Amino acid sequence: MPVTKSAIRAMRKSNRRAIRNKSHRTALKTAVHHVYNAKNVEEGKLALKNAISLIDRLKHKGILHPNAVARKKSRLTKRINVISSKTVNQ
């Protein structure tokens, strides 16, 4: 446990931020889940648009590292492109 007053305040602030960041990360997981479980290309593209928007907001707030943002956006886009190419080829 922290001993000094400033350390106690820092711990309280850290706990508040952790709770807030957890809700953001949960929302991100849900958005990614919607992209991966899209039933068709149109639904997938809409879910991708929403997920990328959320990812960019979390980057701007400093919750996600810029490289993690790029990686997530790339993987999600690649997933939708695979789905759309399968439907075009069939």
Backbone atoms as SQL, in Angstrom:
CREATE TABLE atoms (id INTEGER PRIMARY KEY, chain TEXT, resi INTEGER, resn TEXT, atom TEXT, x REAL, y REAL, z REAL);
INSERT INTO atoms VALUES
  (1, 'A', 1, 'MET', 'N', 0.837, -1.182, 0.000),
  (2, 'A', 1, 'MET', 'CA', 0.000, 0.000, 0.000),
  (3, 'A', 1, 'MET', 'C', 0.881, 1.244, 0.000),
  (4, 'A', 2, 'PRO', 'N', 0.402, 2.303, -0.647),
  (5, 'A', 2, 'PRO', 'CA', 1.181, 3.533, -0.674),
  (6, 'A', 2, 'PRO', 'C', 1.235, 4.183, 0.713),
  (7, 'A', 3, 'VAL', 'N', 2.314, 4.892, 0.930),
  (8, 'A', 3, 'VAL', 'CA', 2.530, 5.493, 2.240),
  (9, 'A', 3, 'VAL', 'C', 2.291, 7.000, 2.188),
  (10, 'A', 4, 'THR', 'N', 2.846, 7.664, 1.205),
  (11, 'A', 4, 'THR', 'CA', 2.740, 9.120, 1.146),
  (12, 'A', 4, 'THR', 'C', 1.386, 9.547, 0.586),
  (13, 'A', 5, 'LYS', 'N', 1.020, 10.795, 0.894),
  (14, 'A', 5, 'LYS', 'CA', -0.263, 11.320, 0.418),
  (15, 'A', 5, 'LYS', 'C', -0.308, 11.358, -1.100),
  (16, 'A', 6, 'SER', 'N', 0.788, 11.753, -1.705),
  (17, 'A', 6, 'SER', 'CA', 0.792, 11.845, -3.170),
  (18, 'A', 6, 'SER', 'C', 0.661, 10.462, -3.807),
  (19, 'A', 7, 'ALA', 'N', 1.253, 9.449, -3.187),
  (20, 'A', 7, 'ALA', 'CA', 1.138, 8.085, -3.706),
  (21, 'A', 7, 'ALA', 'C', -0.291, 7.566, -3.552),
  (22, 'A', 8, 'ILE', 'N', -0.951, 7.948, -2.479),
  (23, 'A', 8, 'ILE', 'CA', -2.344, 7.548, -2.271),
  (24, 'A', 8, 'ILE', 'C', -3.225, 8.180, -3.338),
  (25, 'A', 9, 'ARG', 'N', -3.011, 9.458, -3.605),
  (26, 'A', 9, 'ARG', 'CA', -3.781, 10.146, -4.646),
  (27, 'A', 9, 'ARG', 'C', -3.503, 9.534, -6.013),
  (28, 'A', 10, 'ALA', 'N', -2.239, 9.216, -6.263),
  (29, 'A', 10, 'ALA', 'CA', -1.878, 8.608, -7.546),
  (30, 'A', 10, 'ALA', 'C', -2.552, 7.251, -7.714),
  (31, 'A', 11, 'MET', 'N', -2.655, 6.485, -6.635),
  (32, 'A', 11, 'MET', 'CA', -3.315, 5.188, -6.708),
  (33, 'A', 11, 'MET', 'C', -4.801, 5.353, -7.011),
  (34, 'A', 12, 'ARG', 'N', -5.448, 6.331, -6.379),
  (35, 'A', 12, 'ARG', 'CA', -6.863, 6.572, -6.657),
  (36, 'A', 12, 'ARG', 'C', -7.065, 6.959, -8.120),
  (37, 'A', 13, 'LYS', 'N', -6.194, 7.810, -8.610),
  (38, 'A', 13, 'LYS', 'CA', -6.294, 8.243, -10.005),
  (39, 'A', 13, 'LYS', 'C', -6.063, 7.072, -10.946),
  (40, 'A', 14, 'SER', 'N', -5.102, 6.233, -10.618),
  (41, 'A', 14, 'SER', 'CA', -4.806, 5.060, -11.431),
  (42, 'A', 14, 'SER', 'C', -5.999, 4.112, -11.471),
  (43, 'A', 15, 'ASN', 'N', -6.657, 3.923, -10.328),
  (44, 'A', 15, 'ASN', 'CA', -7.829, 3.052, -10.276),
  (45, 'A', 15, 'ASN', 'C', -8.979, 3.595, -11.110),
  (46, 'A', 16, 'ARG', 'N', -9.204, 4.905, -11.040),
  (47, 'A', 16, 'ARG', 'CA', -10.269, 5.516, -11.856),
  (48, 'A', 16, 'ARG', 'C', -9.980, 5.328, -13.337),
  (49, 'A', 17, 'ARG', 'N', -8.743, 5.543, -13.740),
  (50, 'A', 17, 'ARG', 'CA', -8.370, 5.398, -15.148),
  (51, 'A', 17, 'ARG', 'C', -8.493, 3.944, -15.602),
  (52, 'A', 18, 'ALA', 'N', -8.123, 3.022, -14.732),
  (53, 'A', 18, 'ALA', 'CA', -8.203, 1.606, -15.082),
  (54, 'A', 18, 'ALA', 'C', -9.645, 1.198, -15.336),
  (55, 'A', 19, 'ILE', 'N', -10.567, 1.692, -14.515),
  (56, 'A', 19, 'ILE', 'CA', -11.989, 1.376, -14.713),
  (57, 'A', 19, 'ILE', 'C', -12.477, 1.944, -16.035),
  (58, 'A', 20, 'ARG', 'N', -12.119, 3.184, -16.317),
  (59, 'A', 20, 'ARG', 'CA', -12.536, 3.831, -17.567),
  (60, 'A', 20, 'ARG', 'C', -11.929, 3.118, -18.768),
  (61, 'A', 21, 'ASN', 'N', -10.660, 2.787, -18.695),
  (62, 'A', 21, 'ASN', 'CA', -10.000, 2.110, -19.810),
  (63, 'A', 21, 'ASN', 'C', -10.576, 0.718, -20.030),
  (64, 'A', 22, 'LYS', 'N', -10.996, 0.057, -18.958),
  (65, 'A', 22, 'LYS', 'CA', -11.568, -1.276, -19.098),
  (66, 'A', 22, 'LYS', 'C', -12.860, -1.217, -19.900),
  (67, 'A', 23, 'SER', 'N', -13.681, -0.220, -19.671),
  (68, 'A', 23, 'SER', 'CA', -14.925, -0.111, -20.435),
  (69, 'A', 23, 'SER', 'C', -14.638, 0.151, -21.908),
  (70, 'A', 24, 'HIS', 'N', -13.615, 0.942, -22.185),
  (71, 'A', 24, 'HIS', 'CA', -13.237, 1.197, -23.580),
  (72, 'A', 24, 'HIS', 'C', -12.723, -0.071, -24.252),
  (73, 'A', 25, 'ARG', 'N', -11.896, -0.835, -23.541),
  (74, 'A', 25, 'ARG', 'CA', -11.363, -2.071, -24.117),
  (75, 'A', 25, 'ARG', 'C', -12.466, -3.095, -24.351),
  (76, 'A', 26, 'THR', 'N', -13.449, -3.127, -23.457),
  (77, 'A', 26, 'THR', 'CA', -14.575, -4.035, -23.632),
  (78, 'A', 26, 'THR', 'C', -15.374, -3.661, -24.868),
  (79, 'A', 27, 'ALA', 'N', -15.598, -2.371, -25.064),
  (80, 'A', 27, 'ALA', 'CA', -16.311, -1.905, -26.260),
  (81, 'A', 27, 'ALA', 'C', -15.533, -2.266, -27.517),
  (82, 'A', 28, 'LEU', 'N', -14.213, -2.173, -27.450),
  (83, 'A', 28, 'LEU', 'CA', -13.379, -2.529, -28.594),
  (84, 'A', 28, 'LEU', 'C', -13.508, -4.017, -28.917),
  (85, 'A', 29, 'LYS', 'N', -13.472, -4.861, -27.900),
  (86, 'A', 29, 'LYS', 'CA', -13.614, -6.302, -28.120),
  (87, 'A', 29, 'LYS', 'C', -14.961, -6.619, -28.761),
  (88, 'A', 30, 'THR', 'N', -16.004, -5.935, -28.330),
  (89, 'A', 30, 'THR', 'CA', -17.332, -6.146, -28.899),
  (90, 'A', 30, 'THR', 'C', -17.352, -5.742, -30.368),
  (91, 'A', 31, 'ALA', 'N', -16.751, -4.594, -30.692),
  (92, 'A', 31, 'ALA', 'CA', -16.720, -4.125, -32.079),
  (93, 'A', 31, 'ALA', 'C', -15.955, -5.101, -32.969),
  (94, 'A', 32, 'VAL', 'N', -14.839, -5.609, -32.488),
  (95, 'A', 32, 'VAL', 'CA', -14.051, -6.575, -33.250),
  (96, 'A', 32, 'VAL', 'C', -14.842, -7.867, -33.418),
  (97, 'A', 33, 'HIS', 'N', -15.552, -8.270, -32.376),
  (98, 'A', 33, 'HIS', 'CA', -16.383, -9.474, -32.424),
  (99, 'A', 33, 'HIS', 'C', -17.451, -9.338, -33.518),
  (100, 'A', 34, 'HIS', 'N', -18.041, -8.145, -33.646),
  (101, 'A', 34, 'HIS', 'CA', -19.049, -7.922, -34.681),
  (102, 'A', 34, 'HIS', 'C', -18.455, -8.061, -36.079),
  (103, 'A', 35, 'VAL', 'N', -17.220, -7.626, -36.254),
  (104, 'A', 35, 'VAL', 'CA', -16.571, -7.747, -37.566),
  (105, 'A', 35, 'VAL', 'C', -16.333, -9.217, -37.894),
  (106, 'A', 36, 'TYR', 'N', -15.814, -9.968, -36.942),
  (107, 'A', 36, 'TYR', 'CA', -15.487, -11.369, -37.205),
  (108, 'A', 36, 'TYR', 'C', -16.726, -12.243, -37.386),
  (109, 'A', 37, 'ASN', 'N', -17.847, -11.845, -36.804),
  (110, 'A', 37, 'ASN', 'CA', -19.056, -12.652, -36.901),
  (111, 'A', 37, 'ASN', 'C', -20.077, -12.084, -37.876),
  (112, 'A', 38, 'ALA', 'N', -19.622, -11.267, -38.805),
  (113, 'A', 38, 'ALA', 'CA', -20.545, -10.704, -39.796),
  (114, 'A', 38, 'ALA', 'C', -21.060, -11.817, -40.696),
  (115, 'A', 39, 'LYS', 'N', -22.341, -11.746, -40.988),
  (116, 'A', 39, 'LYS', 'CA', -22.971, -12.798, -41.785),
  (117, 'A', 39, 'LYS', 'C', -22.810, -12.584, -43.284),
  (118, 'A', 40, 'ASN', 'N', -22.673, -11.340, -43.698),
  (119, 'A', 40, 'ASN', 'CA', -22.473, -11.059, -45.122),
  (120, 'A', 40, 'ASN', 'C', -21.511, -9.883, -45.276),
  (121, 'A', 41, 'VAL', 'N', -21.179, -9.571, -46.508),
  (122, 'A', 41, 'VAL', 'CA', -20.159, -8.554, -46.777),
  (123, 'A', 41, 'VAL', 'C', -20.631, -7.170, -46.334),
  (124, 'A', 42, 'GLU', 'N', -21.891, -6.839, -46.600),
  (125, 'A', 42, 'GLU', 'CA', -22.384, -5.507, -46.249),
  (126, 'A', 42, 'GLU', 'C', -22.370, -5.299, -44.731),
  (127, 'A', 43, 'GLU', 'N', -22.821, -6.300, -44.024),
  (128, 'A', 43, 'GLU', 'CA', -22.812, -6.224, -42.566),
  (129, 'A', 43, 'GLU', 'C', -21.372, -6.123, -42.053),
  (130, 'A', 44, 'GLY', 'N', -20.469, -6.856, -42.677),
  (131, 'A', 44, 'GLY', 'CA', -19.063, -6.819, -42.286),
  (132, 'A', 44, 'GLY', 'C', -18.432, -5.467, -42.527),
  (133, 'A', 45, 'LYS', 'N', -18.760, -4.862, -43.658),
  (134, 'A', 45, 'LYS', 'CA', -18.192, -3.539, -43.962),
  (135, 'A', 45, 'LYS', 'C', -18.707, -2.485, -42.997),
  (136, 'A', 46, 'LEU', 'N', -19.973, -2.570, -42.635),
  (137, 'A', 46, 'LEU', 'CA', -20.523, -1.634, -41.658),
  (138, 'A', 46, 'LEU', 'C', -19.864, -1.833, -40.294),
  (139, 'A', 47, 'ALA', 'N', -19.706, -3.078, -39.888),
  (140, 'A', 47, 'ALA', 'CA', -19.055, -3.375, -38.608),
  (141, 'A', 47, 'ALA', 'C', -17.599, -2.918, -38.629),
  (142, 'A', 48, 'LEU', 'N', -16.934, -3.087, -39.778),
  (143, 'A', 48, 'LEU', 'CA', -15.544, -2.640, -39.912),
  (144, 'A', 48, 'LEU', 'C', -15.442, -1.129, -39.771),
  (145, 'A', 49, 'LYS', 'N', -16.357, -0.419, -40.399),
  (146, 'A', 49, 'LYS', 'CA', -16.358, 1.045, -40.315),
  (147, 'A', 49, 'LYS', 'C', -16.522, 1.486, -38.868),
  (148, 'A', 50, 'ASN', 'N', -17.450, 0.863, -38.136),
  (149, 'A', 50, 'ASN', 'CA', -17.665, 1.215, -36.737),
  (150, 'A', 50, 'ASN', 'C', -16.453, 0.859, -35.876),
  (151, 'A', 51, 'ALA', 'N', -15.852, -0.297, -36.140),
  (152, 'A', 51, 'ALA', 'CA', -14.694, -0.733, -35.357),
  (153, 'A', 51, 'ALA', 'C', -13.497, 0.188, -35.587),
  (154, 'A', 52, 'ILE', 'N', -13.254, 0.565, -36.831),
  (155, 'A', 52, 'ILE', 'CA', -12.121, 1.450, -37.127),
  (156, 'A', 52, 'ILE', 'C', -12.328, 2.810, -36.488),
  (157, 'A', 53, 'SER', 'N', -13.562, 3.292, -36.498),
  (158, 'A', 53, 'SER', 'CA', -13.864, 4.562, -35.855),
  (159, 'A', 53, 'SER', 'C', -13.560, 4.498, -34.361),
  (160, 'A', 54, 'LEU', 'N', -13.988, 3.418, -33.726),
  (161, 'A', 54, 'LEU', 'CA', -13.730, 3.240, -32.297),
  (162, 'A', 54, 'LEU', 'C', -12.234, 3.112, -32.021),
  (163, 'A', 55, 'ILE', 'N', -11.539, 2.364, -32.845),
  (164, 'A', 55, 'ILE', 'CA', -10.094, 2.181, -32.670),
  (165, 'A', 55, 'ILE', 'C', -9.373, 3.520, -32.766),
  (166, 'A', 56, 'ASP', 'N', -9.759, 4.347, -33.734),
  (167, 'A', 56, 'ASP', 'CA', -9.125, 5.656, -33.886),
  (168, 'A', 56, 'ASP', 'C', -9.399, 6.561, -32.685),
  (169, 'A', 57, 'ARG', 'N', -10.616, 6.488, -32.138),
  (170, 'A', 57, 'ARG', 'CA', -10.929, 7.289, -30.951),
  (171, 'A', 57, 'ARG', 'C', -10.083, 6.848, -29.755),
  (172, 'A', 58, 'LEU', 'N', -9.894, 5.530, -29.609),
  (173, 'A', 58, 'LEU', 'CA', -9.095, 5.038, -28.491),
  (174, 'A', 58, 'LEU', 'C', -7.629, 5.416, -28.665),
  (175, 'A', 59, 'LYS', 'N', -7.165, 5.477, -29.897),
  (176, 'A', 59, 'LYS', 'CA', -5.793, 5.924, -30.144),
  (177, 'A', 59, 'LYS', 'C', -5.652, 7.387, -29.747),
  (178, 'A', 60, 'HIS', 'N', -6.628, 8.192, -30.136),
  (179, 'A', 60, 'HIS', 'CA', -6.585, 9.623, -29.830),
  (180, 'A', 60, 'HIS', 'C', -6.595, 9.864, -28.317),
  (181, 'A', 61, 'LYS', 'N', -7.318, 9.022, -27.572),
  (182, 'A', 61, 'LYS', 'CA', -7.383, 9.173, -26.117),
  (183, 'A', 61, 'LYS', 'C', -6.154, 8.607, -25.413),
  (184, 'A', 62, 'GLY', 'N', -5.302, 7.880, -26.162),
  (185, 'A', 62, 'GLY', 'CA', -4.096, 7.337, -25.564),
  (186, 'A', 62, 'GLY', 'C', -4.294, 5.987, -24.908),
  (187, 'A', 63, 'ILE', 'N', -5.424, 5.342, -25.175),
  (188, 'A', 63, 'ILE', 'CA', -5.697, 4.042, -24.571),
  (189, 'A', 63, 'ILE', 'C', -4.985, 2.936, -25.339),
  (190, 'A', 64, 'LEU', 'N', -4.862, 3.110, -26.649),
  (191, 'A', 64, 'LEU', 'CA', -4.174, 2.132, -27.489),
  (192, 'A', 64, 'LEU', 'C', -2.895, 2.723, -28.056),
  (193, 'A', 65, 'HIS', 'N', -1.882, 1.898, -28.175),
  (194, 'A', 65, 'HIS', 'CA', -0.617, 2.298, -28.780),
  (195, 'A', 65, 'HIS', 'C', -0.811, 2.422, -30.292),
  (196, 'A', 66, 'PRO', 'N', -0.166, 3.391, -30.928),
  (197, 'A', 66, 'PRO', 'CA', -0.339, 3.565, -32.384),
  (198, 'A', 66, 'PRO', 'C', -0.032, 2.319, -33.208),
  (199, 'A', 67, 'ASN', 'N', 0.977, 1.541, -32.808),
  (200, 'A', 67, 'ASN', 'CA', 1.280, 0.323, -33.560),
  (201, 'A', 67, 'ASN', 'C', 0.184, -0.722, -33.380),
  (202, 'A', 68, 'ALA', 'N', -0.396, -0.784, -32.191),
  (203, 'A', 68, 'ALA', 'CA', -1.504, -1.713, -31.953),
  (204, 'A', 68, 'ALA', 'C', -2.707, -1.316, -32.786),
  (205, 'A', 69, 'VAL', 'N', -2.920, -0.021, -32.931),
  (206, 'A', 69, 'VAL', 'CA', -4.021, 0.481, -33.765),
  (207, 'A', 69, 'VAL', 'C', -3.823, 0.046, -35.210),
  (208, 'A', 70, 'ALA', 'N', -2.637, 0.242, -35.719),
  (209, 'A', 70, 'ALA', 'CA', -2.355, -0.132, -37.110),
  (210, 'A', 70, 'ALA', 'C', -2.529, -1.636, -37.309),
  (211, 'A', 71, 'ARG', 'N', -2.062, -2.413, -36.359),
  (212, 'A', 71, 'ARG', 'CA', -2.174, -3.867, -36.465),
  (213, 'A', 71, 'ARG', 'C', -3.630, -4.317, -36.454),
  (214, 'A', 72, 'LYS', 'N', -4.429, -3.770, -35.546),
  (215, 'A', 72, 'LYS', 'CA', -5.838, -4.155, -35.453),
  (216, 'A', 72, 'LYS', 'C', -6.600, -3.766, -36.713),
  (217, 'A', 73, 'LYS', 'N', -6.375, -2.548, -37.197),
  (218, 'A', 73, 'LYS', 'CA', -7.071, -2.098, -38.398),
  (219, 'A', 73, 'LYS', 'C', -6.681, -2.947, -39.600),
  (220, 'A', 74, 'SER', 'N', -5.418, -3.299, -39.694),
  (221, 'A', 74, 'SER', 'CA', -4.945, -4.108, -40.811),
  (222, 'A', 74, 'SER', 'C', -5.581, -5.492, -40.787),
  (223, 'A', 75, 'ARG', 'N', -5.606, -6.115, -39.621),
  (224, 'A', 75, 'ARG', 'CA', -6.160, -7.464, -39.518),
  (225, 'A', 75, 'ARG', 'C', -7.662, -7.481, -39.792),
  (226, 'A', 76, 'LEU', 'N', -8.370, -6.486, -39.293),
  (227, 'A', 76, 'LEU', 'CA', -9.811, -6.431, -39.527),
  (228, 'A', 76, 'LEU', 'C', -10.119, -6.197, -41.003),
  (229, 'A', 77, 'THR', 'N', -9.366, -5.287, -41.626),
  (230, 'A', 77, 'THR', 'CA', -9.570, -5.004, -43.045),
  (231, 'A', 77, 'THR', 'C', -9.251, -6.227, -43.884),
  (232, 'A', 78, 'LYS', 'N', -8.175, -6.909, -43.530),
  (233, 'A', 78, 'LYS', 'CA', -7.807, -8.125, -44.250),
  (234, 'A', 78, 'LYS', 'C', -8.915, -9.166, -44.140),
  (235, 'A', 79, 'ARG', 'N', -9.513, -9.276, -42.965),
  (236, 'A', 79, 'ARG', 'CA', -10.593, -10.245, -42.749),
  (237, 'A', 79, 'ARG', 'C', -11.793, -9.938, -43.659),
  (238, 'A', 80, 'ILE', 'N', -12.183, -8.689, -43.738),
  (239, 'A', 80, 'ILE', 'CA', -13.324, -8.299, -44.580),
  (240, 'A', 80, 'ILE', 'C', -12.984, -8.491, -46.052),
  (241, 'A', 81, 'ASN', 'N', -11.747, -8.203, -46.441),
  (242, 'A', 81, 'ASN', 'CA', -11.352, -8.391, -47.841),
  (243, 'A', 81, 'ASN', 'C', -11.401, -9.863, -48.236),
  (244, 'A', 82, 'VAL', 'N', -11.036, -10.746, -47.331),
  (245, 'A', 82, 'VAL', 'CA', -11.114, -12.188, -47.608),
  (246, 'A', 82, 'VAL', 'C', -12.570, -12.607, -47.795),
  (247, 'A', 83, 'ILE', 'N', -13.433, -12.114, -46.919),
  (248, 'A', 83, 'ILE', 'CA', -14.852, -12.453, -47.025),
  (249, 'A', 83, 'ILE', 'C', -15.432, -11.944, -48.340),
  (250, 'A', 84, 'SER', 'N', -15.098, -10.715, -48.703),
  (251, 'A', 84, 'SER', 'CA', -15.654, -10.127, -49.929),
  (252, 'A', 84, 'SER', 'C', -15.084, -10.811, -51.173),
  (253, 'A', 85, 'SER', 'N', -13.823, -11.241, -51.119),
  (254, 'A', 85, 'SER', 'CA', -13.271, -11.919, -52.296),
  (255, 'A', 85, 'SER', 'C', -13.876, -13.306, -52.482),
  (256, 'A', 86, 'LYS', 'N', -14.242, -13.965, -51.383),
  (257, 'A', 86, 'LYS', 'CA', -14.889, -15.266, -51.482),
  (258, 'A', 86, 'LYS', 'C', -16.268, -15.138, -52.118),
  (259, 'A', 87, 'THR', 'N', -17.005, -14.090, -51.776),
  (260, 'A', 87, 'THR', 'CA', -18.344, -13.923, -52.334),
  (261, 'A', 87, 'THR', 'C', -18.287, -13.510, -53.793),
  (262, 'A', 88, 'VAL', 'N', -17.255, -12.782, -54.189),
  (263, 'A', 88, 'VAL', 'CA', -17.100, -12.371, -55.593),
  (264, 'A', 88, 'VAL', 'C', -16.724, -13.561, -56.445),
  (265, 'A', 89, 'ASN', 'N', -15.861, -14.439, -55.940),
  (266, 'A', 89, 'ASN', 'CA', -15.405, -15.586, -56.707),
  (267, 'A', 89, 'ASN', 'C', -16.463, -16.674, -56.848),
  (268, 'A', 90, 'GLN', 'N', -17.436, -16.704, -55.980),
  (269, 'A', 90, 'GLN', 'CA', -18.446, -17.763, -56.041),
  (270, 'A', 90, 'GLN', 'C', -19.558, -17.436, -56.993);
